[in-house]
Amino acid sequence: MGIIKSSFSFILGTVCGVYVAQNYNVPNIKKLADTALFMVKHVEEKYRKPKNRDDD
């Protein structure tokens, strides 16, 4: 009984997550994160200070 009692919240969360993923339009988190990372890299390259020739 101890293992079921200690993992009840994990099992309940998994079941609820599967239900939500099957019945609702949940966005793809990996694709969303990749898009955000691409945008951040683009902004960084656009606004980066130019290198000085004297530093070389």
C-alpha positions, 0 to 999 in steps of 0.5 A: 500500500505504501508504493501506491500511496506515495506515487498517487499524485504522479499517476494522477498527473500522468493520467490527467496529462494524457487526457488533456493532450488527447482532447485539447489543442496543446502546443508543441513545447519543443517547437515553441522553444526552438522558435524562441531560441532562434529569435533570441539568437537573431536579436543578439546578432543584430544588436551585438556591438561590432568588434574593434580592430584595435583589440586584435 
